[in-house]
Structures are given as C-alpha cells and as structure tokens.
Amino acid sequence: MATKRHHHLCSSYFFLLLPLLLQFYSGESQLQFNYYAQNCPKAEDIIKQQVINLYNKHGNTAVSWVRNLFHDCIVKSCDASLLLKKAGGIESEQASERSFGMRNFRYVDTIKEALEEECPVTVSCADIVALSAREGIVMLGGPRIEMKTGRRDSKESYFTEVDKLIPNHNDSLSTVLSAFQSTGIDVEGTVALLGAHSVGRVHCVNLVHRLYPTVDPSLNPEYGEYLKRRCPTPNPDPKAVLYARNDPETPMIIDNNYYKNLLNQKGLLIVDQQLASDPRTAPFVEKMAADNGYFHQQFSRAVGLLSENNPLTEDQGEIRKDCRYANSNTNNVY
C-alpha cells in the first residue's frame, strides 16, 4: 500500500514539474507576456509611442517593421541578427539580395535610443523588432496581436544562411510553404502571413519577368497593362524608384482585399497568384477573401508563431547597447 501511495505521489510530482521541465528545454516557453514589467515597465509604451511618431512622419516605416519581423525571425531565430552592420568579422544580412528594398533601419536606432534613456541595456533589439512589428500592424489597420517578450540578441549574423532560408519572388509555393513549416506555421497560417503583401510595394526588378516579352497569362489582362505602365521597361534600374503597389485599392491597410485581388488574377508576385490556384491553399484564399475577421484572426495567430521562432533567452546571446553592433564591436565603431 505504501509503495502504491509512494508511486502515486511521485506521479503527481512529475506532472507538477512537467511544465517547468518543458519551459527549461524550450526557449519559446521562456518568453512571457509583460517581461519588462519589473525592470522597464514603460518599455512597451515607449515602443508604441515611437512607432506612432515615426509613422506620422514617415508612413512607410510601418511596412518596414512588418518586413523586419519576417526577415529576422525566419532566419534561424528572432534575435535581431538582421540589424547587425558589417563590423568585427560580421557580414550584415542586409547585404544579401534577399534584403533588396528593405529600408528604415536607422529608425530602429531612434526607438532603441528612447529605450536606453529610460532603462539602459535592458530591452533587447530582438524585442524591438517584434513589438515594433506589432504596433506597425495596428497602424496599418491590422489586428492588435498579443505578443510575448524576453528575447535576447544574437552576437552573430547569418548572412550565409539568408538565401537558403528566405524565399524569393521566383520560388515555388511548395518552397514557401516548406520555409514557413520549418518555423511551425501550417498552410493556413502561411496563407494568412502572405496577406502582409496587402501593404507595401514591389520594385519593378521583381516584376518584369511577368510582363516581358509577353504578359504572364495568369495575370488579369487589364492588371497586366497597368503593371506595364508602372514598369515600362524590361530592364529597370534597381536604384530607380520604379514599383507597383501590392494592393492598388488599399495600399496601406492590412486587409483581405489582397485575397479578393488574387481571385481576380491580380496577384503581384508569382507566389501570390499560386495561392489562389494551388489546391492546398485555394480554400483558405477563398475563405479569407470572404471574411476579413477570419483573415485577421489567422494573421494574428501566424505572426505570433513567427515571432516566437527559436528565440534566444536566459543567458543566451546578449542585450545589445546599439542594435547595429554586437557589444564586443561597439568599441571598434565609436
């Protein structure tokens, strides 16, 4: 009887300890809501206010915050490796062709400076990437997403991994689905995440292969002619401001108009249009096109999952003093 009772108690203790054991072995679970409540209680409010200020001055910053989250988190970890400049043997991920068109990195420094003034070397650049994306999504008319914090910053860049891990505009839908699946995001979530293409723009360099020498037959003919007016040459200058909006109707609102456009053969990139024709994704496109609330719900879920991809926590990484440089390199650049 005592043995059975002892066994029962051991089992009870095991189940009580199980959540702690899981937390120990999972970096994701070590993130938590309101991580800075004690050591920097104004942190999230400061980031929110800075995002609002920057949006009011430069509206396109909001789109940049969303893109930063994707580019940072899909490459190894949500660890702000994207923000590192070339220094001390580090090659910047920003130099990759996959980072073409990314901008506004300097305004991340604006947010970081405001945080450093309030609580020095406390809030990670990785959390700035995550929380600025959350606030940017709100500024773009998208849903407010509950997001955990407690990420730490990478001391290294993953420049050599960027091309392998970030899909490009010519990749197949299968490649894109696989890339997101590796971060724990299912097909429905991937369809929702690509809804971020509802905002922003695409440079003509990434479009002309669908327009010249003949217009891609999967494009709505009228839309194809509109794109040719936006991109009048098959050899656009990469440095020129030649682009088309992802969504001409609501170009700065994260909404389901993106999916309505896909159903009308107005997908800007090949992978966009494939969403509407591939049997794995088409049902979700139709459902999101019909219900903006459902799209926002799935978008929130997918962004949350992406933001928790393999974070550095506890004693991993560091809290950078300057988001552009690992702490070991700051003496070399100042």
C-alpha positions in Angstrom: 0.0 0.0 0.0 2.8 2.4 0.9 4.5 1.5 -2.3 1.4 2.4 -4.3 1.0 5.6 -2.4 4.6 6.5 -3.0 4.2 5.8 -6.7 1.1 7.9 -6.8 2.9 10.8 -5.1 5.9 10.5 -7.5 3.5 10.6 -10.5 1.8 13.7 -9.0 5.1 15.5 -8.5 6.1 14.6 -12.1 3.0 16.2 -13.5 3.5 19.2 -11.4 7.1 19.5 -12.6 6.4 18.8 -16.2 5.5 22.4 -17.2 8.8 23.6 -15.6 10.8 20.9 -17.4 9.2 21.9 -20.7 9.9 25.5 -20.0 13.6 24.7 -19.3 14.0 22.8 -22.6 12.0 25.2 -24.8 13.3 28.7 -25.5 9.8 29.6 -26.8 8.1 28.9 -23.5 10.6 31.1 -21.7 9.2 34.1 -23.4 6.4 35.7 -21.4 3.8 38.5 -21.5 5.0 41.7 -19.9 8.6 40.5 -19.5 9.7 44.0 -18.7 7.1 44.8 -16.1 9.6 45.0 -13.3 12.9 46.2 -14.9 11.5 48.6 -17.5 7.7 48.9 -17.1 7.4 51.7 -19.7 9.2 49.7 -22.4 6.2 48.6 -24.5 4.6 52.0 -24.2 7.8 53.7 -25.4 8.0 51.4 -28.4 4.4 52.1 -29.2 4.8 55.9 -29.0 7.9 55.8 -31.1 6.2 53.7 -33.8 3.3 56.2 -33.8 5.7 59.2 -34.0 7.7 57.6 -36.9 4.5 56.6 -38.7 3.2 60.1 -38.6 6.5 61.4 -40.0 7.2 58.5 -42.4 4.2 56.3 -43.0 6.2 53.6 -44.8 8.1 52.8 -41.6 5.1 50.7 -40.5 5.6 48.4 -43.5 9.3 48.2 -42.7 8.6 46.9 -39.2 6.4 44.1 -40.5 9.0 43.1 -43.1 11.8 43.2 -40.4 9.9 40.7 -38.3 9.7 38.3 -41.2 13.3 38.6 -42.3 14.6 38.4 -38.8 12.5 35.5 -37.5 12.6 33.2 -40.5 16.4 33.2 -40.5 17.4 30.9 -37.6 15.8 32.9 -34.8 14.0 36.0 -33.7 17.3 37.5 -32.4 17.8 40.8 -34.3 20.7 39.4 -36.3 19.1 41.3 -39.3 20.1 44.6 -37.7 23.8 43.9 -37.4 26.1 46.1 -39.6 29.4 44.9 -41.0 32.0 45.0 -38.3 34.5 42.8 -36.5 34.2 39.9 -38.9 30.4 40.1 -39.1 28.8 40.3 -42.6 25.5 42.1 -42.5 22.4 40.2 -43.5 21.2 43.5 -45.0 23.8 43.0 -47.8 22.0 39.9 -49.1 20.0 40.1 -52.3 17.0 38.9 -50.3 17.1 42.2 -48.4 16.7 44.2 -51.6 14.4 47.2 -51.0 14.5 47.0 -47.2 14.9 50.3 -45.5 14.3 52.5 -42.5 16.8 50.6 -40.3 18.0 53.9 -39.0 14.7 54.4 -37.3 15.2 51.3 -35.2 18.0 53.3 -33.6 15.5 56.0 -32.8 13.4 53.5 -30.8 16.4 52.0 -29.2 17.8 55.4 -28.1 14.4 56.2 -26.4 14.6 52.9 -24.5 18.2 53.3 -23.5 17.3 56.7 -22.0 14.6 55.1 -19.9 16.4 51.9 -18.9 19.9 51.3 -20.2 20.9 47.9 -21.7 17.6 46.3 -20.6 15.4 45.9 -23.7 16.7 43.7 -26.5 16.8 44.7 -30.1 15.0 41.4 -30.9 12.0 42.6 -28.8 12.1 45.9 -30.5 11.8 44.1 -33.8 8.8 42.1 -32.5 7.0 44.9 -30.7 7.5 47.5 -33.5 6.0 45.0 -35.9 3.0 44.5 -33.6 2.5 48.3 -33.4 3.1 48.7 -37.1 0.4 46.2 -37.9 -2.0 48.3 -35.8 -1.0 51.5 -37.6 -1.7 49.7 -40.9 -5.3 48.8 -39.8 -4.5 45.3 -38.9 -5.3 43.4 -35.6 -3.5 44.1 -32.3 -1.6 40.9 -31.5 -0.7 39.8 -28.0 3.0 39.2 -28.1 5.4 37.7 -25.6 8.8 39.3 -24.8 12.1 38.3 -23.3 14.1 37.6 -26.4 17.9 38.3 -26.4 20.1 39.5 -29.2 22.4 37.4 -31.4 26.1 38.2 -31.3 26.5 37.0 -34.9 25.0 37.4 -38.3 23.7 34.6 -40.5 24.5 36.2 -43.9 25.4 32.8 -45.5 22.1 31.4 -44.4 19.8 34.2 -45.7 19.5 33.0 -49.3 18.7 29.5 -48.1 16.0 30.4 -45.6 14.2 33.4 -47.1 12.1 32.5 -50.2 12.3 34.9 -53.1 9.7 36.0 -55.6 10.5 33.3 -58.1 10.3 30.4 -55.6 7.5 27.9 -55.9 4.6 27.8 -53.5 5.9 24.5 -52.2 9.2 26.1 -51.2 7.4 28.9 -49.4 5.2 26.5 -47.5 8.2 24.5 -46.5 10.1 27.5 -45.3 7.2 28.5 -43.0 6.5 25.0 -41.9 10.1 24.8 -40.6 9.1 27.6 -38.2 6.0 25.8 -37.0 3.5 27.6 -39.2 0.9 25.5 -41.1 -0.6 26.0 -44.5 -3.5 28.1 -43.2 -1.1 30.3 -41.3 1.2 30.7 -44.3 -1.7 31.9 -46.5 -2.5 34.4 -43.8 1.1 35.6 -43.4 1.3 36.3 -47.1 -1.6 38.6 -46.5 1.1 41.1 -45.4 1.6 41.6 -49.1 -1.6 43.6 -48.8 0.6 46.6 -48.0 3.8 48.0 -49.4 5.2 47.8 -52.8 7.4 45.6 -55.2 10.2 47.0 -57.2 9.9 46.5 -61.0 13.1 44.5 -61.0 11.0 41.7 -59.3 8.0 42.1 -61.7 9.3 42.5 -65.2 9.7 38.7 -65.8 5.9 38.5 -65.7 5.4 41.4 -68.2 8.1 41.0 -70.8 8.4 39.9 -73.6 4.8 38.9 -73.1 2.4 39.3 -70.2 2.0 36.2 -67.9 -1.3 34.6 -69.0 -2.1 34.0 -65.3 -2.4 37.8 -64.9 -5.7 39.6 -65.4 -5.0 41.4 -68.8 -6.1 44.8 -67.6 -3.9 44.4 -64.5 -1.0 43.3 -66.7 -1.4 46.5 -68.7 -1.5 48.6 -65.5 1.7 46.9 -64.4 3.4 47.7 -67.7 2.6 51.3 -67.2 4.2 51.1 -63.8 7.2 49.2 -65.2 7.6 50.5 -68.7 11.0 48.8 -69.4 12.1 45.1 -69.2 15.4 46.3 -67.7 14.6 48.7 -64.9 17.4 50.4 -62.9 17.5 48.7 -59.5 18.3 52.1 -58.0 15.4 53.9 -59.6 12.0 54.4 -57.8 10.1 52.1 -60.1 7.5 50.0 -58.4 3.9 48.8 -58.2 1.8 48.7 -55.1 0.9 45.3 -53.7 -2.7 46.4 -53.5 -3.7 49.4 -55.5 -7.1 49.8 -53.8 -6.0 49.8 -50.1 -2.2 50.0 -50.3 -1.6 50.9 -46.7 -4.2 48.7 -45.0 -3.7 45.1 -43.9 -7.0 43.7 -45.1 -8.5 40.9 -47.1 -8.5 42.9 -50.3 -5.3 41.1 -51.1 -7.2 37.8 -51.4 -10.0 39.4 -53.4 -7.4 40.5 -55.8 -5.9 37.0 -56.1 -9.3 35.6 -57.0 -9.4 38.3 -59.8 -6.0 37.2 -61.1 -4.3 40.3 -59.7 -1.5 38.6 -57.7 1.6 40.8 -58.0 4.1 38.1 -57.5 4.1 34.5 -58.9 3.8 33.0 -55.4 0.8 35.3 -54.7 -1.1 34.1 -57.7 -0.2 30.4 -56.9 -2.0 30.7 -53.6 -5.3 31.1 -55.5 -4.7 28.1 -57.9 -3.0 25.6 -55.7 -5.5 23.1 -54.1 -3.6 23.2 -50.8 -4.1 26.9 -50.4 -7.0 27.9 -52.6 -9.8 27.1 -50.0 -8.1 29.4 -47.4 -7.8 32.2 -50.0 -11.5 32.0 -50.7 -12.3 31.9 -47.0 -10.1 34.9 -46.2 -11.4 36.8 -49.3 -14.9 36.4 -47.9 -14.2 37.2 -44.2 -11.8 39.9 -43.1 -12.3 39.0 -39.5 -11.2 35.4 -40.2 -8.1 36.7 -42.1 -7.2 38.9 -39.1 -7.6 36.0 -36.7 -5.4 33.7 -38.7 -2.9 36.5 -39.4 -2.6 37.2 -35.6 -2.0 33.5 -34.9 0.6 33.2 -37.6 2.5 36.4 -36.6 2.5 35.2 -33.0 4.0 31.8 -34.0 6.6 33.5 -36.3 7.6 35.9 -33.5 8.4 33.0 -31.2 10.6 31.1 -33.6 13.6 29.7 -31.7 14.3 32.8 -29.6 17.5 33.3 -27.5 16.6 33.5 -23.8 18.1 33.4 -20.4 21.9 33.5 -20.7 22.0 33.1 -24.5 23.1 36.0 -26.7 23.2 39.4 -25.1 21.3 42.7 -24.8 22.9 45.0 -27.3 23.7 48.6 -26.4 23.4 49.5 -30.0 21.2 47.5 -32.3 23.7 47.9 -35.2 26.6 46.2 -33.4 27.4 43.3 -31.1 28.6 44.6 -27.8 32.1 43.3 -28.5 32.3 45.5 -31.6 31.0 48.8 -30.2 34.5 49.9 -29.2 35.6 49.5 -32.8 32.9 51.8 -34.3 32.7 54.7 -31.8 
